[in-house]
């Protein structure tokens, strides 16, 4: 009996952890280029996000892109966020932004600026929170706000200095991102297992605001 209870406890904990993680495959045509995991952990008065991805391209020669991001929200406001983008193991972009109670300080590749406007929606939250037409999202990697444009039901386009991304949502969760760049077109496609969990409401999207 005791053994069965312990097994049940760990099963519940395991399922709860899985329910907070979204898995994506990076696809170009019919070829898989890499993977991305997006994790959400709710805390007592906020939520934390973590993104990890690795993509390998071959255009004349092979190169690998690694991206990691961690962020913390409290009472619906971004408190801090860290991003690090590497190409073949070498840092391309690194940013850290933090809130001191009055304003944000952004350190982007060693250069610091101040941001007065409140930030309630940043790139890390995109995957769990469907935007609205015209909604602003803060990008630490570019150091300013970007805008969403609704192009279809639950489909939104976002322009950035790097190119265009098109986000598709299922039950409020981002299920696919089409990425258009000068050198390639590829997609982040949610795995069937994660998509099934979203459709069954085992993973539920929503605002980062926690009362």
C-alpha positions as CSV (number, residue, x, y, z in Angstrom):
1,X,0.0,0.0,0.0
2,X,2.8,2.4,1.0
3,X,4.7,1.6,-2.2
4,X,1.6,2.2,-4.3
5,X,1.0,5.6,-2.7
6,X,4.7,6.6,-3.3
7,X,4.4,5.5,-7.0
8,X,1.1,7.5,-7.4
9,X,2.7,10.6,-5.8
10,X,5.7,10.6,-8.2
11,X,3.4,9.9,-11.2
12,X,1.3,13.0,-10.3
13,X,4.4,15.2,-9.8
14,X,5.8,13.9,-13.1
15,X,2.6,14.7,-15.0
16,X,2.3,18.1,-13.4
17,X,5.9,18.9,-14.6
18,X,5.2,17.7,-18.1
19,X,2.0,19.8,-18.2
20,X,4.1,23.0,-17.9
21,X,6.5,22.2,-20.7
22,X,5.9,22.7,-24.4
23,X,8.0,20.7,-26.9
24,X,8.7,21.9,-30.5
25,X,10.6,20.5,-33.5
26,X,12.4,22.9,-35.8
27,X,11.4,21.9,-39.4
28,X,12.7,23.1,-42.8
29,X,10.7,21.4,-45.6
30,X,10.6,17.8,-44.5
31,X,13.9,17.9,-42.5
32,X,14.2,18.3,-38.8
33,X,16.9,20.9,-37.8
34,X,16.6,20.9,-34.1
35,X,14.4,21.2,-31.0
36,X,13.0,23.8,-28.6
37,X,11.5,23.4,-25.1
38,X,9.5,26.2,-23.4
39,X,8.8,25.7,-19.7
40,X,6.4,27.6,-17.4
41,X,6.5,27.4,-13.7
42,X,3.9,29.2,-11.6
43,X,5.1,30.6,-8.3
44,X,3.2,32.0,-5.3
45,X,2.7,35.5,-6.9
46,X,4.0,35.1,-10.4
47,X,5.3,32.9,-13.1
48,X,8.8,31.9,-14.5
49,X,9.6,31.0,-18.1
50,X,12.5,29.2,-19.6
51,X,13.3,28.6,-23.3
52,X,16.1,26.4,-24.7
53,X,16.6,25.7,-28.4
54,X,19.3,24.3,-30.7
55,X,19.1,24.5,-34.5
56,X,21.6,23.3,-37.0
57,X,21.6,24.7,-40.6
58,X,23.5,23.7,-43.6
59,X,23.9,26.4,-46.3
60,X,27.2,25.8,-48.1
61,X,28.5,24.9,-44.6
62,X,27.0,23.8,-41.4
63,X,26.3,26.2,-38.5
64,X,24.6,25.7,-35.1
65,X,22.4,28.3,-33.3
66,X,21.7,27.9,-29.6
67,X,19.2,30.1,-27.8
68,X,18.4,30.3,-24.1
69,X,16.1,32.6,-22.1
70,X,14.9,32.8,-18.5
71,X,12.4,35.3,-17.2
72,X,10.5,36.1,-14.0
73,X,7.1,37.8,-13.6
74,X,5.5,39.0,-10.4
75,X,1.9,40.3,-10.3
76,X,1.8,40.5,-14.1
77,X,5.0,42.6,-14.4
78,X,8.3,41.5,-15.8
79,X,10.9,41.5,-13.0
80,X,13.9,40.2,-14.9
81,X,14.8,38.4,-18.1
82,X,18.0,37.0,-19.5
83,X,18.7,35.9,-23.1
84,X,21.7,34.4,-24.8
85,X,22.1,33.6,-28.4
86,X,25.2,31.7,-29.7
87,X,26.4,30.8,-33.2
88,X,28.7,27.8,-33.3
89,X,29.4,28.2,-29.6
90,X,30.3,31.9,-29.8
91,X,28.1,34.6,-28.3
92,X,26.1,36.6,-30.9
93,X,23.7,38.5,-28.6
94,X,23.3,38.6,-24.8
95,X,20.8,40.6,-22.9
96,X,19.7,41.1,-19.3
97,X,16.9,43.3,-18.2
98,X,15.7,43.9,-14.6
99,X,13.2,46.1,-12.7
100,X,14.4,48.0,-9.7
101,X,10.9,49.1,-8.5
102,X,10.8,52.3,-10.6
103,X,12.4,51.5,-14.0
104,X,14.0,48.8,-16.1
105,X,17.7,48.6,-16.9
106,X,18.6,46.8,-20.1
107,X,22.1,45.5,-20.6
108,X,22.3,44.5,-24.3
109,X,25.7,43.2,-25.4
110,X,27.4,45.3,-22.7
111,X,25.5,48.6,-23.5
112,X,23.1,49.8,-20.9
113,X,19.8,51.8,-21.4
114,X,16.8,52.7,-19.2
115,X,13.2,51.8,-20.0
116,X,10.5,53.7,-18.3
117,X,7.4,51.9,-19.7
118,X,6.0,48.9,-17.8
119,X,6.5,45.5,-19.4
120,X,3.8,42.9,-18.9
121,X,4.4,40.9,-22.0
122,X,7.8,39.9,-23.3
123,X,9.0,37.3,-25.9
124,X,9.2,34.5,-23.3
125,X,5.4,34.7,-22.6
126,X,4.4,34.5,-26.3
127,X,4.1,30.7,-26.2
128,X,1.6,30.6,-23.4
129,X,-0.4,33.8,-24.0
130,X,-2.2,34.5,-27.3
131,X,-1.7,38.2,-28.2
132,X,-4.3,40.7,-29.5
133,X,-4.1,42.6,-32.7
134,X,-1.7,45.5,-32.2
135,X,-0.4,44.2,-28.9
136,X,3.1,45.3,-28.0
137,X,5.7,42.7,-26.9
138,X,9.1,43.6,-25.5
139,X,12.2,42.0,-27.1
140,X,15.3,42.1,-24.9
141,X,17.4,41.0,-27.9
142,X,16.5,44.1,-29.9
143,X,16.0,46.4,-26.9
144,X,12.6,47.7,-27.8
145,X,8.9,46.8,-28.3
146,X,7.6,44.9,-31.3
147,X,4.0,44.7,-32.5
148,X,1.6,41.8,-33.4
149,X,-0.7,42.1,-36.4
150,X,-3.6,39.7,-36.6
151,X,-3.7,38.1,-40.1
152,X,-6.2,35.4,-39.5
153,X,-8.2,33.7,-36.7
154,X,-5.6,32.9,-34.0
155,X,-2.7,33.8,-36.4
156,X,-0.5,36.8,-35.8
157,X,2.5,38.3,-37.7
158,X,5.4,40.1,-36.0
159,X,8.1,42.0,-37.8
160,X,11.6,42.4,-36.3
161,X,14.9,43.6,-37.5
162,X,15.8,40.0,-38.3
163,X,12.7,39.3,-40.4
164,X,9.1,38.1,-40.0
165,X,7.6,35.5,-37.6
166,X,4.0,34.2,-38.0
167,X,2.5,32.7,-34.8
168,X,-0.4,30.2,-34.8
169,X,-2.4,29.5,-31.6
170,X,-4.4,26.5,-30.4
171,X,-6.5,27.0,-27.3
172,X,-4.5,30.1,-26.4
173,X,-1.1,28.2,-26.8
174,X,1.4,28.8,-29.6
175,X,1.4,25.7,-31.7
176,X,3.5,26.8,-34.6
177,X,5.9,29.6,-35.5
178,X,6.8,30.2,-39.1
179,X,10.1,32.0,-39.4
180,X,11.1,34.0,-42.5
181,X,14.7,35.0,-42.8
182,X,16.9,36.1,-45.8
183,X,18.9,32.9,-45.6
184,X,16.1,30.4,-44.9
185,X,12.4,29.7,-44.1
186,X,11.7,27.3,-41.3
187,X,9.1,26.5,-38.6
188,X,8.9,25.7,-34.9
189,X,6.2,23.0,-34.9
190,X,4.7,21.7,-31.6
191,X,5.2,17.9,-31.2
192,X,2.0,15.7,-31.4
193,X,2.3,14.9,-27.7
194,X,2.4,18.5,-26.6
195,X,-0.4,19.4,-29.1
196,X,-2.6,16.6,-27.7
197,X,-2.0,17.9,-24.1
198,X,-3.0,21.4,-25.3
199,X,-6.2,20.2,-27.0
200,X,-7.1,18.2,-23.9
201,X,-6.5,21.3,-21.7
202,X,-3.8,19.5,-19.8
203,X,-1.7,22.6,-20.7
204,X,-3.7,25.8,-20.5
205,X,-2.7,29.2,-21.7
206,X,-3.4,32.5,-20.1
207,X,-2.1,35.7,-18.7
208,X,1.1,35.9,-16.6
209,X,-0.9,38.0,-14.0
210,X,-1.3,36.1,-10.8
211,X,-3.6,37.7,-8.1
